[in-house]
Amino acid sequence: MAKLKTVYICSNCGYESSKWLGKCPECDSWGTLEEEVSSASSKSSVKKKVSNTKVVSFKDIEVEKNFRYTTKFNEFDRVLGGGLVKGAVVLLTGNPGIGKSTLLLQAVDQYSQYGEVLYISGEESPSQVKYRGDRLGLSGDNISIMSETEMESIYDYVIRKKPKVVVVDSIQTLYSSNFDSIPGTTTQIRECTLKIVELAKTHNISFFLVGHITKDGKVAGPKLLEHMVDSVLQFEGEEGLFYRILRSLKNRFGSTNELGIFNMEEKGMVEVKNPSEFFLSERDEKNIGSIVVPVLEGTKIFLLEVQTLVNESPFGIPKRVVQGFDRNRIQILNAVMEKKIGLNLSSKDVFVNIPGGIKIYDGAADLGVVMAMISVTKGIEISQKIAALGELGLRGEIRKVSFVDKRLKELEKLGFSGVYLPHSNKKEIEHNSYNLKMIYLKNLAELAERMR
């Protein structure tokens, strides 16, 4: 009989220890070691396995022309890199109730045109899944529902039927009978995912794995889970708002940081065709402390509004409240403005907000933040048809930005009349004709002179 062995495994990096530790020696995380009980077989009982691995020459490998499954949701396909790659394993995470199962059920209905699709639900019964599918108006053709959590049973069924696409909702509910630990533990998640990856790569079956997240917004389970899969998608959305943001955090078959915008409606998720127009629908003709910036997310340009507010600090300790932007970056921009153009912000409360719930990571938004700060401090109005793009350096210089042509075309498409941009981008775009007034800037001093 196999002996039972107690080990402590770090949920962050997978480090194993024979005793509990407060701090993981491998990744320096606190309180992440979890107790697990597993069966330890003696070395004498382990048999050598004869390898039957087939080695193929690189030149002899044939790639299908249509190696992606596509749907009617262009936003969903774009975030995946152009569609679901055959044999790929995609991890979809998000807060409870955000709409992960709803989105995947709608996608399953589209993938059923390519053959049988299997939906494995470890949290709901088949009748509950059917009820949601009827509400979403699914056809149900070539869709099979399986309410099972044992990995061995799932493995045997998938090997026998070989569906085109499999959805596992969720990976934290699966368990392998070869291990004594409960579902959701580091060992079970790791071993079940290994089996799924083996199925995907060996039999060219595409998998969607629904993953729970912790209170910190990270995927529950070992960090190794994100490394094992091909793509990691995160479903985001603020409470009280009907739209949802699908973000690509990792993609071996496409660009990362892609964004897809969806509306949550009674009939399920509906993609937003023009996200820029969606986020800029409530702006006045003249704005103080507000300007539009063209932001690059993955391969798509989004026009987002930057709102700022500056107040006298009543308590003598100035606050920096930032939503949708890097707080440390705001501190740097404030310091540069104070040093180079004498804008006194060190003793004032500064508030920065990006409406819509999207966080900006693009450095090209620096100039827009600076202009909004100057506008609200000095009471200067900015037209809603004026945008800004440019990265700010510590010397006060306005640095060149990438993909400026795509940004200008998006501004032109939505009817903007002018744009502030770096002078170093002039040579790149001077041979193109835009229906925009170009205002080139070299540094903050030139900007302050124009905004007097």
C-alpha positions in Angstrom: 0.0 0.0 0.0 1.3 3.4 -0.9 2.4 5.6 2.0 0.8 9.0 2.6 3.2 12.0 2.5 2.4 15.5 3.7 4.1 18.3 1.7 3.7 22.1 1.6 3.5 23.6 -1.8 3.8 27.3 -2.7 0.7 28.4 -4.7 2.7 31.1 -6.4 5.8 29.2 -7.8 5.2 25.5 -6.9 8.1 25.2 -4.5 7.8 22.1 -2.3 8.8 21.8 1.4 8.5 19.0 3.9 7.5 21.5 6.6 5.4 24.7 6.7 7.2 28.0 6.2 5.8 31.5 6.5 7.9 32.8 3.6 8.6 30.8 0.4 12.4 30.6 -0.1 12.0 30.4 -3.9 9.8 33.5 -4.7 9.8 35.3 -1.3 6.0 35.3 -1.1 4.4 35.3 2.4 1.7 32.8 3.4 1.6 31.0 0.1 2.6 27.5 1.3 -0.4 25.1 1.4 -0.6 21.7 3.0 -1.2 18.7 0.6 -1.3 15.0 1.2 -0.1 12.7 -1.6 0.7 9.1 -2.0 4.4 8.3 -2.3 5.2 5.0 -4.0 8.5 3.3 -3.4 11.2 3.5 -6.0 11.2 -0.2 -6.6 7.6 -0.1 -7.9 8.4 2.5 -10.6 8.7 0.9 -14.0 10.6 2.3 -16.9 8.4 3.5 -19.7 9.4 2.8 -23.3 9.4 6.0 -25.2 7.4 6.0 -28.4 7.9 9.7 -29.2 7.8 10.4 -32.9 10.4 12.9 -34.1 9.5 14.8 -37.3 11.8 16.8 -39.5 11.1 20.5 -39.6 10.8 20.5 -43.4 8.3 17.7 -43.3 5.9 19.5 -41.0 2.7 20.6 -42.8 0.8 23.6 -41.6 -2.9 23.9 -42.4 -4.0 27.0 -44.3 -7.1 27.5 -42.1 -5.5 26.7 -38.7 -7.9 29.0 -36.7 -11.5 28.7 -35.8 -13.3 32.0 -36.1 -16.7 33.4 -34.8 -19.0 36.2 -35.7 -17.5 38.2 -32.7 -14.7 40.1 -34.4 -13.5 41.6 -31.1 -13.2 38.2 -29.6 -11.3 36.8 -32.6 -9.0 39.8 -32.6 -8.0 39.4 -29.0 -7.2 35.8 -29.7 -4.9 36.9 -32.5 -7.3 36.3 -35.4 -9.2 33.3 -34.1 -8.8 30.2 -31.9 -5.7 28.2 -33.0 -6.3 24.5 -33.4 -4.6 22.7 -30.5 -4.3 25.8 -28.4 -5.1 26.0 -24.7 -6.6 29.3 -23.6 -7.1 30.4 -20.0 -10.0 32.8 -19.4 -10.1 34.5 -16.0 -12.3 37.2 -14.3 -14.3 38.1 -11.3 -17.3 36.0 -10.3 -20.4 36.9 -12.3 -18.5 39.0 -14.9 -19.8 36.9 -17.8 -17.1 34.3 -18.5 -19.5 31.4 -18.9 -21.9 33.5 -21.0 -19.2 34.6 -23.4 -17.9 31.0 -23.8 -21.3 29.6 -24.4 -21.9 32.1 -27.2 -18.5 31.2 -28.6 -19.2 27.5 -28.4 -22.3 28.0 -30.5 -20.1 29.5 -33.2 -17.4 26.8 -33.0 -20.0 24.1 -33.5 -20.0 24.8 -37.2 -16.6 23.1 -37.4 -17.7 19.9 -35.6 -18.5 18.6 -32.2 -17.9 20.9 -29.3 -17.8 19.7 -25.7 -18.8 21.9 -22.7 -17.6 20.5 -19.4 -19.3 22.1 -16.4 -18.0 21.3 -13.0 -20.1 23.9 -11.3 -23.5 23.6 -13.0 -25.8 20.8 -14.0 -26.6 20.2 -17.7 -30.1 21.5 -17.2 -28.7 24.8 -15.8 -26.4 25.1 -18.7 -29.2 24.4 -21.1 -31.4 27.1 -19.4 -28.7 29.7 -20.0 -28.2 28.5 -23.6 -31.9 28.9 -24.3 -31.9 32.4 -22.9 -28.9 33.3 -25.2 -30.7 31.8 -28.2 -28.1 29.0 -29.0 -28.9 26.5 -31.7 -27.5 23.6 -29.8 -26.2 21.7 -32.9 -23.0 19.7 -32.3 -22.8 20.8 -28.7 -22.4 18.2 -25.9 -22.7 19.0 -22.2 -20.7 17.0 -19.7 -21.1 17.5 -15.9 -17.9 15.8 -14.7 -15.0 16.7 -12.5 -12.8 13.6 -12.6 -9.9 14.1 -15.0 -9.5 10.5 -15.9 -13.2 10.2 -17.1 -12.9 13.4 -19.1 -9.6 12.2 -20.6 -11.2 8.9 -21.8 -14.2 10.6 -23.3 -12.1 13.2 -25.2 -9.8 10.5 -26.5 -12.8 8.5 -27.7 -14.9 11.3 -29.3 -12.1 13.8 -30.3 -14.2 17.0 -30.3 -12.9 20.1 -32.1 -13.2 22.5 -29.1 -13.5 21.7 -25.4 -14.5 24.2 -22.7 -13.7 23.4 -19.1 -15.7 25.5 -16.6 -13.7 25.6 -14.3 -10.2 24.2 -14.0 -10.3 24.6 -10.2 -13.2 22.0 -10.0 -11.2 19.2 -11.7 -9.3 16.6 -9.8 -7.2 13.5 -10.6 -7.9 10.3 -8.7 -4.2 9.6 -8.7 -3.7 12.2 -6.0 -5.2 12.5 -2.6 -5.4 16.3 -2.4 -8.8 18.1 -2.9 -9.8 19.9 -6.1 -8.4 23.4 -6.4 -5.1 22.7 -4.7 -1.8 23.4 -6.4 -1.1 19.7 -7.2 -4.6 19.0 -8.7 -4.6 22.2 -10.9 -1.1 21.5 -12.1 -1.7 17.8 -12.9 -5.1 18.3 -14.6 -3.7 21.1 -16.7 -0.8 18.9 -17.8 -3.3 16.3 -19.0 -5.3 18.9 -20.9 -2.2 20.3 -22.6 -1.2 16.8 -23.6 -4.6 16.2 -25.1 -4.5 19.5 -27.0 -1.0 19.0 -28.5 -1.4 15.3 -29.3 -4.8 15.3 -30.8 -5.0 18.9 -32.1 -8.0 19.8 -29.8 -8.5 23.4 -28.7 -9.3 24.0 -25.1 -10.8 26.9 -23.1 -10.1 26.8 -19.4 -12.1 29.0 -17.1 -10.0 30.1 -14.1 -11.0 31.6 -10.8 -9.1 34.6 -9.5 -8.1 35.6 -5.9 -9.1 38.8 -4.1 -5.8 40.3 -5.4 -7.0 39.8 -9.0 -4.5 37.0 -9.8 -5.3 33.6 -11.1 -6.0 31.1 -8.3 -3.5 28.3 -8.3 0.2 28.1 -9.1 1.8 30.7 -11.3 2.9 27.7 -13.4 -0.7 27.5 -14.8 -0.2 30.7 -16.8 3.1 29.4 -18.2 1.6 26.1 -19.3 -1.2 27.5 -21.4 -0.9 29.2 -24.8 -3.0 32.3 -24.1 -4.3 34.1 -21.0 -7.4 36.3 -21.4 -8.8 38.4 -18.5 -12.4 39.6 -18.4 -12.8 42.9 -16.6 -15.7 45.2 -15.8 -16.7 47.7 -13.1 -19.7 47.1 -10.9 -22.8 49.0 -12.1 -21.6 49.3 -15.7 -22.9 47.1 -18.5 -19.8 46.9 -20.7 -17.0 44.3 -20.3 -13.4 44.5 -21.3 -11.6 41.4 -22.6 -7.8 41.8 -22.3 -5.1 39.6 -23.6 -2.3 39.1 -21.0 -0.4 36.4 -22.9 -0.7 35.0 -26.4 1.7 32.8 -28.2 -0.2 33.2 -31.5 -0.9 36.9 -31.5 -0.1 40.3 -29.8 -0.5 40.9 -26.1 -2.4 43.8 -24.5 -5.2 43.5 -27.1 -8.5 44.8 -25.9 -12.1 43.8 -26.8 -15.1 45.8 -25.6 -18.5 44.0 -25.0 -21.9 45.1 -23.8 -23.7 42.9 -21.4 -27.3 42.6 -22.6 -30.3 40.3 -22.0 -29.3 38.2 -25.0 -25.7 37.9 -23.8 -22.5 39.7 -24.8 -22.7 42.1 -27.8 -19.4 43.5 -29.2 -18.9 47.2 -29.4 -18.0 48.0 -33.0 -16.5 51.5 -32.3 -15.0 51.6 -28.8 -13.5 55.1 -29.2 -16.9 56.6 -30.0 -18.3 54.6 -27.1 -15.9 56.1 -24.5 -16.2 59.7 -25.9 -19.9 60.0 -26.0 -20.3 62.4 -23.1 -18.0 65.4 -23.6 -18.7 69.2 -23.7 -17.7 71.5 -26.5 -15.1 73.2 -24.3 -13.4 71.4 -21.5 -11.1 72.4 -18.6 -8.8 69.8 -17.3 -9.8 67.3 -20.0 -8.3 66.1 -23.3 -8.4 63.1 -25.6 -5.4 60.8 -26.2 -5.0 58.1 -28.9 -3.8 55.1 -27.0 -2.3 51.9 -28.6 -3.5 48.7 -27.0 -2.1 45.7 -28.9 -2.8 46.4 -32.5 -5.8 48.7 -32.1 -6.1 52.5 -31.3 -8.5 53.6 -28.6 -9.4 57.3 -28.1 -9.7 57.8 -24.4 -10.4 60.9 -22.3 -7.9 62.1 -19.6 -9.6 64.0 -16.8 -7.6 65.9 -14.1 -8.6 68.0 -11.1 -6.3 70.1 -8.9 -7.4 71.5 -5.5 -5.7 73.2 -2.6 -4.9 70.6 0.1 -6.9 71.4 3.2 -4.9 69.2 5.6 -1.4 70.1 4.5 -0.7 66.6 3.2 -1.3 66.6 -0.6 -3.1 63.6 -2.1 -2.5 61.8 -5.4 -5.7 59.9 -6.4 -5.2 58.1 -9.7 -7.7 55.8 -11.6 -6.8 54.2 -14.9 -3.2 55.5 -15.0 0.1 54.6 -13.3 0.4 56.5 -10.0 4.2 56.6 -10.1 4.1 58.0 -13.6 1.8 60.9 -12.4 4.4 61.7 -9.7 7.1 61.9 -12.3 5.1 64.1 -14.6 4.2 66.4 -11.7 7.9 66.8 -10.8 8.9 67.6 -14.4 6.2 70.2 -14.7 7.2 71.8 -11.5 10.9 71.9 -12.4 10.6 72.9 -16.0 7.7 75.3 -16.2 7.2 76.2 -12.6 3.7 74.6 -12.2 3.3 74.4 -8.4 1.6 71.0 -7.7 3.6 69.8 -4.7 1.3 71.4 -2.1 -2.0 70.6 -3.9 -4.3 67.6 -4.2 -4.1 66.0 -7.7 -6.8 63.8 -9.1 -6.4 61.9 -12.4 -9.2 59.7 -13.9 -9.6 57.7 -17.1 -13.4 57.3 -17.6 -14.6 53.9 -18.8 -12.6 51.6 -16.5 -9.6 51.2 -18.9 -6.1 51.5 -17.6 -3.6 53.3 -19.8 -0.1 51.7 -20.1 0.9 53.7 -23.3 3.6 56.3 -22.7 2.1 58.4 -25.5 -0.6 59.6 -23.1 2.0 61.7 -21.1 1.4 64.9 -23.2 -2.3 64.6 -22.7 -2.0 64.4 -18.9 0.4 67.4 -18.9 -2.0 69.5 -21.0 -4.9 68.6 -18.8 -3.0 69.6 -15.7 -2.0 72.9 -17.1 -5.6 73.5 -18.3 -7.1 72.9 -14.9 -4.5 74.8 -13.0 -4.7 77.9 -15.2 -8.3 77.6 -16.2 -7.6 77.3 -19.9 -10.4 75.7 -22.0 -9.5 72.9 -24.5 -11.7 72.1 -27.5 -13.2 68.7 -27.6 -11.9 68.3 -31.1 -8.3 68.7 -30.0 -6.2 65.6 -29.0 -2.6 65.2 -27.8 0.0 62.4 -28.1 3.6 62.4 -26.9 5.9 60.9 -24.3 7.5 63.2 -21.7 11.2 62.8 -20.7 12.8 64.0 -17.4 14.5 66.9 -19.2 11.1 68.2 -20.3 11.5 67.0 -23.9 8.6 65.6 -25.8 9.7 62.3 -27.2 8.8 60.5 -30.4 5.9 58.0 -30.3 5.3 54.8 -32.4 2.5 54.1 -34.8 1.7 57.7 -35.2 0.0 57.2 -38.6 -2.6 54.8 -37.1 -3.3 57.2 -34.3 -3.8 60.2 -36.6 -6.1 58.2 -38.9 -8.3 57.2 -35.9 -8.5 60.9 -34.8 -9.4 61.9 -38.4 -12.1 59.2 -38.6 -13.8 60.5 -35.5 -13.8 64.1 -36.7 -11.0 65.7 -34.7 -9.6 69.0 -36.1 -6.2 69.3 -34.5 -3.6 67.4 -32.5 -0.5 68.2 -30.4 2.4 65.8 -31.2 6.2 65.5 -30.9 8.3 67.5 -33.4 10.4 64.4 -33.9 7.5 62.6 -35.6 7.3 65.4 -38.3 9.5 63.7 -40.9 7.6 60.4 -40.5 4.2 61.9 -41.4 4.9 65.0 -43.5 4.5 63.1 -46.8 1.0 62.0 -45.8 -2.0 64.2 -46.0 -4.4 64.4 -43.0 -7.4 66.5 -42.4 -5.9 67.6 -39.1 -4.0 70.7 -37.9 -0.6 69.5 -36.7 0.9 71.4 -33.7 4.4 70.1 -33.3 6.2 70.5 -29.9 9.8 70.0 -28.9 9.6 70.5 -25.1 7.4 71.6 -22.2 8.5 75.2 -22.6 6.9 75.4 -26.1 3.7 73.8 -24.7 3.5 76.3 -21.9 4.0 79.2 -24.3 1.2 78.0 -26.5 -1.2 77.5 -23.6 -0.8 81.0 -22.1 
